[in-house]
Amino acid sequence: MKIDTQGFEGAVLDGAAATLAATRLIAVEMSLAPLYTGGIDFITLYQRITALGFRCIALTEAFSDRAKNEMLQVDGVFIRDS
């Protein structure tokens, strides 16, 4: 499952119970800084996905503010082992 919803990741997880039960891999954009009104923060999103039985296998840079030397988003990859 690919989640790229600009601040609506929590809503996607809320509405995807049946799909997530059959999902082995999640790729998701995760904000490290507040970018979208009402968007879920990195720690909360990470915890929600791991609580669903997935573990993080990769985090890569997605979006940065080079002028401030600040990474704003990462792409997270989570896998369900069983």
VEXTI-940929 format. One record per residue (C-alpha): residue number from 1; residue in one letter; chain; x, y negated, z. Coordinates in steps of 0.05 Angstrom, whole numbers. Layout:
BEGIN
    k  r  c       u       v       w
  NUM  A  A       X       Y       Z
...
This chain:
BEGIN
    k  r  c       u       v       w
    1  M  A       0       0       0
    2  K  A      26     -69     -18
    3  I  A       2    -127      25
    4  D  A      17    -195      -4
    5  T  A     -41    -238      20
    6  Q  A     -10    -303      45
    7  G  A     -34    -305     116
    8  F  A     -89    -253     112
    9  E  A     -48    -192     130
   10  G  A     -86    -182     196
   11  A  A    -152    -183     159
   12  V  A    -127    -132     109
   13  L  A    -106     -86     165
   14  D  A    -173     -96     200
   15  G  A    -212     -76     138
   16  A  A    -168     -19     113
   17  A  A    -176      36     165
   18  A  A    -197      90     115
   19  T  A    -143      70      64
   20  L  A     -89      66     118
   21  A  A    -107     136     142
   22  A  A     -86     162      73
   23  T  A     -27     115      65
   24  R  A      45     138      73
   25  L  A      82      73      55
   26  I  A      67      -1      68
   27  A  A     104     -58      35
   28  V  A      85    -125      67
   29  E  A     107    -197      66
   30  M  A     120    -220     138
   31  S  A     127    -292     159
   32  L  A     182    -311     208
   33  A  A     157    -383     211
   34  P  A      85    -408     211
   35  L  A      70    -417     137
   36  Y  A      -5    -405     131
   37  T  A     -62    -430     175
   38  G  A     -86    -371     217
   39  G  A     -31    -326     191
   40  I  A      -6    -269     235
   41  D  A      64    -278     263
   42  F  A     121    -229     249
   43  I  A     123    -196     318
   44  T  A      48    -185     320
   45  L  A      45    -157     249
   46  Y  A     105    -112     262
   47  Q  A      72     -85     326
   48  R  A       5     -74     292
   49  I  A      35     -34     236
   50  T  A      78       8     282
   51  A  A      18      21     327
   52  L  A     -16      51     265
   53  G  A      38     105     263
   54  F  A      87      73     214
   55  R  A     161      58     226
   56  C  A     201       3     194
   57  I  A     254      28     145
   58  A  A     274     -38     112
   59  L  A     271    -113     119
   60  T  A     296    -156      61
   61  E  A     297    -231      50
   62  A  A     236    -256      12
   63  F  A     234    -332      20
   64  S  A     282    -382      51
   65  D  A     291    -456      61
   66  R  A     362    -462      37
   67  A  A     367    -536      59
   68  K  A     354    -515     131
   69  N  A     389    -448     127
   70  E  A     325    -415     151
   71  M  A     294    -350     128
   72  L  A     218    -360     126
   73  Q  A     193    -292     102
   74  V  A     218    -221      96
   75  D  A     191    -162      58
   76  G  A     180    -104     105
   77  V  A     175     -31      86
   78  F  A     142      17     134
   79  I  A     134      92     127
   80  R  A      91     144     162
   81  D  A     134     206     174
   82  S  A      77     255     184
